[in-house]
Amino acid sequence: MWNLPLWALKLTGRLFFSRSNLLLCDDNDIVIGGLVDRPPAEDWSDVLEEVARCLRTARMLGEAHDVFPSSFYRHRRGSFLAIPVGVSMGGGQTVCTHPAPPSNCLTDFLSAILRNNAMRRLAGFQSSAFAFLAPKMYRRYLADLGALFMHHNNLVWNFSNSIFPASSFNCGPESILLPHFDFNNWACGLCALTPVGNFDWRRGGHLVLHTLKIVMEFPPGTTAVIPSTAVKHSNVCIRPGEERMSVAQYAAGGLFRWVAYGFRTGKSLDSTRSGRAQHVRLDKAEGVRWNDGCSLFSTSASLASDYSTW
């Protein structure tokens, strides 16, 4: 599917019309994600407009000065400007770090986006939406990522009010996701995604969860929290002349492995006999890690009690 319109999506599932909070639950009532409507604060529309202005300005100035590498424009998620920033681990890295921007000019662009107060507020809301939908998993992020940043004092959070260590600023002008899995993210983890811009959300920009056969209206300012590694997802195209951008936050699975392995790689563990034994023990028996991950999700009935054990 390449930017398909809504009518061309031959899904047998449901179309959800959203302007309120929505839980996504499986047959066992386990909350695997959801949609969280924008906050009721009177100035939140101004916040979203400023986020859109920030992303638009970054795109226009960056293109005018040839700041961004071609990989930021063409990637497996689509053909739009996507600016990644944050702490990563994987793909052959031997230590978790902030990937070095290819130029000082790009560093200045990233700093300007991260310093934007409206962007900071949106990032904090996405983090709160994550805590609202998955409080036990949020605590796991807090424990593991907190330990990571304490151990490596050279690492810096993108936003001091967000639990997520990495972000993608999807600057458009048509940030429409192709069907994909985010296979570098933590396998049982969740990511947060919020669209902004000027588009008719009743006619386009819908969030499509292909694995679940669900299509949901996805208005600007609504935050989706989904298991993006496990669920293939995309967006419906918007109409010509419309503008859609988005902000995503996530955590690489390699960060959790790095912490579990005592702040080293699996290859480093395997360099000694005792390390290999420890590697096997930490990876656990087949199915155990799967069950451990599933235990981090709440049910709709347990959410209240899961909050109380914060």
C-alpha positions in Angstrom: 0.0 0.0 0.0 1.5 3.3 -1.0 -0.4 6.3 0.5 -3.8 4.6 -0.1 -7.0 6.6 0.3 -9.4 5.4 3.0 -11.8 3.7 0.6 -9.0 1.5 -0.8 -8.2 -0.1 2.6 -9.7 -3.6 2.3 -9.7 -4.3 6.0 -12.4 -6.4 7.6 -12.0 -4.7 11.0 -13.6 -1.7 12.5 -13.4 2.0 11.8 -13.2 4.0 15.0 -14.3 7.6 15.2 -12.3 9.3 17.8 -12.6 12.5 19.7 -12.2 11.0 23.1 -9.9 8.5 24.9 -9.9 5.0 23.5 -8.4 1.8 24.9 -7.2 -0.9 22.6 -7.8 -4.3 24.3 -7.3 -7.9 23.2 -9.8 -10.7 23.8 -8.4 -11.1 27.3 -9.1 -7.4 28.2 -5.3 -6.6 28.1 -4.7 -3.0 27.2 -2.2 -3.0 24.3 -2.4 0.7 23.5 -4.9 3.4 22.8 -5.7 6.9 21.7 -5.6 9.8 24.2 -7.3 13.1 23.2 -5.6 16.4 23.6 -5.5 18.0 27.0 -8.4 20.3 28.0 -6.0 23.3 28.7 -7.3 26.4 26.9 -3.9 27.1 25.3 -3.4 23.6 23.9 -4.4 24.6 20.4 -1.7 27.2 20.6 0.8 24.5 21.7 -0.1 22.3 18.7 0.2 25.3 16.3 3.6 26.1 17.7 4.8 22.5 17.3 3.6 22.5 13.7 5.3 25.9 13.1 8.5 24.5 14.6 8.5 21.4 12.4 7.6 23.5 9.3 10.4 26.0 10.0 12.9 23.3 10.5 11.9 21.7 7.1 12.0 24.9 5.2 15.2 26.3 6.6 16.9 23.0 6.4 16.0 22.5 2.8 17.1 26.1 2.0 20.5 25.5 3.5 20.9 21.8 2.5 21.2 20.7 6.1 19.6 17.3 6.0 21.2 14.1 4.5 19.2 12.2 1.9 18.5 9.4 4.4 16.3 11.8 6.4 14.0 12.0 3.3 13.9 8.5 2.0 13.5 5.7 4.5 11.3 2.6 5.0 8.6 4.6 6.8 7.9 6.8 3.7 9.1 9.7 1.7 9.1 12.7 4.0 11.6 14.5 6.2 12.1 12.6 9.4 14.7 13.9 11.9 15.8 11.4 14.5 17.4 12.5 17.7 18.2 10.8 21.0 20.0 7.8 22.5 20.2 4.6 20.5 21.7 1.1 20.7 21.8 -1.5 18.0 23.0 -2.0 14.4 26.5 -3.0 15.5 27.0 -0.2 18.1 29.4 -1.2 20.8 28.1 1.4 23.3 24.8 3.3 23.6 25.3 6.9 22.6 23.8 9.9 20.8 24.4 9.4 17.1 26.7 12.2 15.9 24.9 14.6 13.5 26.7 14.9 10.2 27.2 18.7 10.6 27.3 21.5 13.2 24.4 23.1 11.4 22.2 20.1 11.9 23.2 20.1 15.6 21.9 23.6 15.9 18.6 22.6 14.2 18.2 19.7 16.7 18.9 22.0 19.6 16.4 24.5 18.5 13.7 21.9 18.2 14.4 20.4 21.6 14.5 23.8 23.3 11.1 24.7 21.9 8.7 24.9 24.9 5.6 23.7 22.9 7.6 20.7 21.8 8.6 20.0 25.3 5.0 20.2 26.5 3.9 17.8 23.8 6.7 15.4 24.6 5.6 15.4 28.3 2.0 14.8 27.4 3.0 11.8 25.2 5.0 10.4 28.2 2.0 10.9 30.4 -0.3 9.2 27.9 2.1 6.2 28.0 1.9 6.1 31.8 -1.9 6.4 31.7 -2.3 3.4 29.3 0.5 1.2 30.6 1.6 2.1 34.2 3.5 -1.1 34.8 5.5 -0.8 31.6 6.1 2.8 32.3 7.7 1.8 35.6 9.9 -0.7 33.8 11.1 2.1 31.4 11.7 4.3 34.5 13.8 1.7 36.2 15.9 0.5 33.2 16.3 3.8 31.4 16.9 5.6 34.7 19.7 3.2 35.4 21.1 3.7 31.9 21.3 7.5 32.3 22.7 7.3 35.8 25.4 4.9 34.6 26.3 6.9 31.6 26.3 10.5 32.8 27.3 11.7 29.3 23.8 10.8 28.0 21.2 13.5 28.0 17.4 13.1 27.8 15.7 14.7 24.9 13.1 16.2 27.2 13.4 16.3 31.0 9.7 15.6 31.3 9.5 12.5 29.1 10.5 8.9 29.8 11.3 8.2 26.1 15.0 8.4 25.2 14.5 9.0 21.4 12.3 11.0 19.1 11.5 11.4 15.4 10.4 14.8 14.2 8.4 14.0 11.0 8.4 17.4 9.3 6.3 16.6 6.3 4.9 18.3 4.4 3.0 15.0 4.1 4.2 12.7 6.9 2.2 9.7 5.8 3.6 6.4 7.1 3.9 3.4 4.9 2.9 0.0 6.4 5.8 -1.0 8.6 7.0 -2.5 11.9 9.4 -0.5 14.1 11.6 -3.6 14.6 14.4 -1.7 16.4 12.2 -0.6 19.2 11.8 -2.8 22.4 9.8 -5.8 21.3 7.2 -5.5 24.1 7.4 -1.7 24.4 5.2 1.1 23.3 5.8 4.2 21.2 3.9 7.5 21.2 2.8 9.3 18.0 1.0 12.7 17.7 0.0 14.3 14.4 -0.1 18.1 13.8 -0.8 20.3 10.9 -3.7 21.4 8.7 -5.6 18.5 7.2 -9.2 17.1 7.2 -8.8 14.2 9.7 -12.2 12.8 8.8 -11.1 12.2 5.2 -7.4 11.3 5.7 -4.5 10.8 8.0 -6.2 7.9 9.7 -4.1 5.5 11.8 -4.2 2.0 10.3 -3.2 -1.0 12.5 -2.9 -3.7 9.9 -2.1 -6.5 12.3 -5.3 -5.8 14.3 -7.4 -4.9 11.2 -8.4 -1.5 12.8 -8.6 1.9 11.2 -9.0 4.9 13.5 -9.6 8.6 12.9 -6.4 10.4 14.0 -7.1 14.1 14.5 -4.2 16.6 15.1 -3.2 16.7 18.7 -4.5 13.2 19.4 -1.8 10.9 20.8 -1.6 7.2 19.9 0.3 4.8 22.1 0.9 1.5 20.2 3.2 -1.6 20.3 4.9 -0.5 17.1 7.3 -3.4 17.0 4.5 -6.0 17.1 1.8 -4.2 15.1 2.2 -3.2 11.5 0.9 0.4 11.1 0.5 3.2 8.6 -1.5 6.2 7.7 -4.2 7.0 5.1 -3.1 9.6 2.6 -4.3 13.2 3.0 -5.7 15.4 0.2 -3.5 17.5 -2.1 -2.5 20.8 -0.6 -2.9 19.7 3.0 -0.1 19.5 5.5 0.5 16.8 8.0 3.5 16.4 10.4 4.0 14.3 13.5 6.2 13.7 16.6 7.1 10.2 17.6 8.9 9.0 20.8 10.2 5.6 21.4 13.0 3.4 23.0 15.3 1.1 21.2 15.3 -2.5 22.4 19.1 -2.5 22.5 19.0 -0.1 25.4 17.2 -2.6 27.6 19.6 -5.4 26.6 22.5 -3.2 27.4 21.2 -2.5 30.9 20.3 -6.2 31.4 23.8 -7.3 30.4 25.4 -5.0 32.9 26.1 -2.2 30.5 27.9 -4.2 27.9 27.0 -6.0 24.7 26.1 -9.7 24.3 29.3 -10.1 22.3 31.3 -8.8 25.2 29.6 -11.3 27.5 30.4 -14.1 25.2 34.1 -13.4 25.4 34.5 -15.5 28.6 33.0 -18.8 29.7 31.4 -17.2 32.8 30.0 -14.5 30.6 28.5 -17.0 28.2 26.7 -18.7 31.1 25.5 -15.3 32.3 24.3 -14.5 28.8 22.2 -17.6 28.7 20.8 -16.9 32.2 19.9 -13.3 31.3 18.2 -14.3 28.0 16.1 -16.8 30.0 14.3 -19.9 28.7 12.2 -19.9 25.5 8.9 -18.1 26.2 9.9 -16.7 29.6 10.9 -13.3 28.2 7.6 -13.2 26.2 5.6 -13.9 29.4 7.7 -11.3 31.3 6.9 -8.7 28.6 3.2 -9.6 28.6 3.1 -9.1 32.4 3.9 -5.4 31.9 0.5 -4.7 30.2 -2.5 -3.9 32.3 -6.1 -4.9 31.8 -8.9 -2.4 31.7 -10.0 -3.8 35.1 -6.6 -3.6 36.7 -5.6 -0.1 35.5 -6.8 1.6 38.7 -4.9 -0.8 41.0 -1.8 -0.6 38.7 -1.9 3.2 39.2 -2.1 2.8 43.0 1.1 0.8 43.1 3.0 3.6 41.4 
